[in-house]
Amino acid sequence: MNIKQIIIVVIIAVIFTVLTMQVYRDLNDHHTATDNNGNVVADGARKNGYRVLYSDDGTVKLAGMVKDGVPIGIWRRYDSEGNVVQEINQTKESYNPHRNKVTE
């Protein structure tokens, strides 16, 4: 192999590795977060997909979709009995990352 062929092979290998890593990240986007006591406080997609946040008593508190890590679309807030008490139409512009939660 001459130097040009080696360079082409290396470039192809790098591109393949980067693409494979991106697909792996997208397929393994599921994340479960727990508090210091081991209680699940959030479950679902971290970057793209459906996400559920839980209250301290383990009931669903908030649920909706995330895209590129940002809450998007209709998010539903639930009371302790599982009833929808609020629907929030979340847009990328209305999300406040400093509060790290869906805005009201």
KAPEBEL-V828791 format. One record per residue. N is the residue number from 1. SS is DSSP state (2 for helix, 1 for strand, 0 for the rest). OMEGA is omega in whole degrees, -180 to 180 (NA if undefined). D_FIRST is the distance of its C-alpha to the first C-alpha in Angstrom with 2 decimals. Layout:
n = {N/N}
ss = {SS/SS}
omega = {OMEGA/OMEGA}
d_first = {D_FIRST/D_FIRST}
//
This chain:
n = {1/2/3/4/5/6/7/8/9/10/11/12/13/14/15/16/17/18/19/20/21/22/23/24/25/26/27/28/29/30/31/32/33/34/35/36/37/38/39/40/41/42/43/44/45/46/47/48/49/50/51/52/53/54/55/56/57/58/59/60/61/62/63/64/65/66/67/68/69/70/71/72/73/74/75/76/77/78/79/80/81/82/83/84/85/86/87/88/89/90/91/92/93/94/95/96/97/98/99/100/101/102/103/104}
ss = {0/0/2/2/2/2/2/2/2/2/2/2/2/2/2/2/2/2/2/2/2/2/2/2/2/2/2/0/0/1/1/1/1/1/0/0/0/0/0/1/1/1/1/1/1/0/0/0/1/1/1/1/1/1/0/0/0/0/0/1/1/1/1/1/1/1/1/0/0/1/1/1/1/1/1/1/1/1/0/0/0/0/0/1/1/1/1/1/1/1/0/0/0/0/0/1/0/0/0/0/1/0/0/0}
omega = {176/-175/179/179/179/179/179/179/179/179/179/179/179/179/179/180/180/179/179/179/180/178/179/178/-179/-180/-178/-177/-178/-178/174/179/178/175/-177/179/179/178/179/179/178/-179/177/-177/176/-174/-177/178/-176/-177/178/176/-174/174/179/-179/176/178/178/179/-172/179/178/-177/171/175/-176/177/-177/176/-176/178/-177/173/-179/176/-175/173/-175/178/177/178/176/180/180/171/-176/176/-174/174/179/-178/-177/-180/179/-176/-180/177/177/175/179/180/-179/NA}
d_first = {0.00/3.75/6.68/8.06/5.98/6.57/10.02/10.70/10.17/12.38/14.84/15.25/15.86/18.39/20.12/20.45/21.89/24.33/25.52/26.00/28.00/30.19/30.99/31.82/34.10/35.82/36.43/37.74/40.02/43.13/44.94/48.26/50.03/52.91/55.61/56.52/58.58/55.80/57.30/54.93/55.36/52.52/50.39/47.86/45.06/44.30/42.34/42.84/45.49/48.96/50.36/53.63/55.51/58.30/61.63/62.70/64.62/61.52/62.50/60.21/60.89/58.41/55.82/53.55/50.07/47.51/44.77/42.23/44.48/47.57/50.61/51.03/53.57/56.66/57.05/60.03/62.11/64.11/67.29/67.77/68.95/65.85/67.47/65.62/67.47/65.25/62.49/60.36/58.33/55.51/53.41/50.55/52.99/55.73/53.61/54.42/51.53/53.78/56.07/53.15/55.06/56.21/58.78/62.28}
//
